[in-house]
Amino acid sequence: MNPNERTIVNGGGLAGLAAAATLAEAGRLVTVLAKG
């Protein structure tokens, strides 16, 4: 997790957590597609 993501989570509460989770999921999907 980079400092920007940590700041978003700390400052945004649930909204920040949701955004971070969405980014993480998107990254995971990209990784799966790249390997596939």
DRENDO-1510 file (C-alpha; in Angstrom, 1 decimal, always signed):
<recs>
REC; n; res; u; v; w
REC; 1; MET; +0.0; +0.0; +0.0 .
REC; 2; ASN; +1.5; +3.3; -1.0 .
REC; 3; PRO; +1.2; +6.5; +1.2 .
REC; 4; ASN; -1.4; +8.0; -1.0 .
REC; 5; GLU; -3.7; +5.0; -0.6 .
REC; 6; ARG; -3.2; +5.1; +3.2 .
REC; 7; THR; -4.1; +8.8; +3.3 .
REC; 8; ILE; -7.3; +8.1; +1.3 .
REC; 9; VAL; -8.3; +5.4; +3.7 .
REC; 10; ASN; -7.5; +7.4; +6.8 .
REC; 11; GLY; -9.2; +10.5; +5.6 .
REC; 12; GLY; -12.2; +9.0; +3.9 .
REC; 13; GLY; -13.4; +6.4; +6.3 .
REC; 14; LEU; -15.7; +3.9; +4.7 .
REC; 15; ALA; -15.6; +5.7; +1.3 .
REC; 16; GLY; -11.8; +5.5; +1.4 .
REC; 17; LEU; -11.9; +1.8; +2.3 .
REC; 18; ALA; -14.3; +1.1; -0.5 .
REC; 19; ALA; -12.1; +3.0; -3.0 .
REC; 20; ALA; -9.0; +1.2; -1.8 .
REC; 21; ALA; -10.8; -2.2; -2.1 .
REC; 22; THR; -12.0; -1.3; -5.6 .
REC; 23; LEU; -8.5; -0.4; -6.7 .
REC; 24; ALA; -7.1; -3.6; -5.1 .
REC; 25; GLU; -9.7; -5.7; -6.9 .
REC; 26; ALA; -9.1; -4.0; -10.2 .
REC; 27; GLY; -5.4; -4.6; -9.8 .
REC; 28; ARG; -6.0; -8.3; -9.0 .
REC; 29; LEU; -8.2; -8.7; -12.1 .
REC; 30; VAL; -5.6; -7.0; -14.3 .
REC; 31; THR; -3.0; -9.5; -12.9 .
REC; 32; VAL; -5.2; -12.5; -13.6 .
REC; 33; LEU; -6.0; -11.3; -17.2 .
REC; 34; ALA; -2.3; -10.6; -17.8 .
REC; 35; LYS; -1.4; -14.1; -16.7 .
REC; 36; GLY; -4.3; -15.7; -18.5 .
</recs>
